[in-house]
Amino acid sequence: SDGQPRTALGIVVVNNTVEMTVPGSPAEVCGLINSGDEILAVDGKAVHGSTIMTALRGDDLIGGVVSVMLRKQLSREVLEVHLPRSDIVVVQQRQSIMEDLVLFSAQAVQAAESHQPSVLSDRLDKILAGMKALEQLDITVQYKLCMQVMELRKGFNIGIQKAWQAVKQVDDVHQQAHALQEHTEEALREQLSRRDGHSALENGHTNAHGMAQAAANTSKMHAQVQSLGRETSRLQNEVSAKGMLLAEAKHDAQRLREALLHAEERAIVFEEGQKSMRNTVIELEEQLADAVSEMIEFPFAVGVGINMQWDTTMRDATTRSNLDAQLRQDISGALRIPKNAVSTVCFHRDQGHITAVLKVCSVMPSGGTVQSGLRTAKALATELLGQVADVDSSLRDSPLGALLTHSVLHGPISEMTATAIRNSWLDAQKDDGWVQDDMVRMREELKRAEARADKASEARQSETEHLRLENLALEFAASQATKEG
């Protein structure tokens, strides 16, 4: 009503060439349209320049289907792609979310490289929230419905073609029957003419010869009439069969037309019922996500707080290594899993104390099955959180158990991310070690400088005392000389 478009396909076009597809749009979701492709036609009509965007917008009805014929840039193959017209607000929201996800991913990698665990955790939470928001705005169902509508349209067109072919075949049979009827009538007229022409001659012959000729002519005519009757019967049967095919084709065409109308009605009212469909899709995808997360091979990252001073524990490499080994041994023993299923990603300072970020992997006992023996990383991480919170747990009875203060579930973490974080932390530890070595050398230099200063001070004090004694001696000598004088 206000002239603003209500729908969007997500294709950015310059002249007849696709410049880009909008992230999260139907054009990007279908995966068949790329930058550099040339648009040839829209809905079967050739388009050029300024007419392309008008044709793509079309009736601007949410749920409508548009057919785009394009030529691929590299293979030069001509494809016909069918896209649903989606709500422009939904497309804009999906585009914004996907741009935020790209930004958050880059910030998460940067935080991992710069050893900023709090920023990393915040960006991971934002990425998960963005993925959930993207799932709520999913247009996959609409795209599948678009494909169903196009399949029904194809079936309808095929049915119409079959019906026209049947009609054409029936017309051909009718023309053949009409031509045969005309031929039969011409043959009968010719026979009757011959019969009338020879009647006078037959009267001049003997009765026996005339009777034989008449009998032969009559038998021949009877044979021709019987042959024509059989041909007519065959043509009638063929016409009847073609009529049945035509009726069947018309029935199929009507059925396909009704199915197409029903599908188009569903597509038109799709946006009105989109909220309930989205809720259903969200529930199904959450169930699928839960099932996948239970079976996924990604480890889970867990943060565990330790009531130990950072400065006194982490500066010494041996103490740090012993803490790492003891922590992994206590946690693997409490969870009843191999020690190599738990590894330390990094340590970081938390208000003067230590927080360890651990990576817990899924465990499949020997001889077990996925249904009976698999202990997923998510389940193990959840159990670890419970044991840290429970003061009576087996983990609390371990050597480090009494020092554990809290735990945080960070979520799934890939091996690449864990390796990047650990390498960044190790580099930071090396830098810190170099700084500590420099500080030790500076302290030693300071001690030596202080020792030299002390020696110089002692020497100055000794010299001052010596001068004071000499002055006293001179003053005493002068006083004695004064007395003697």
Disulfide bonds with the S-S distance in Angstrom:
none
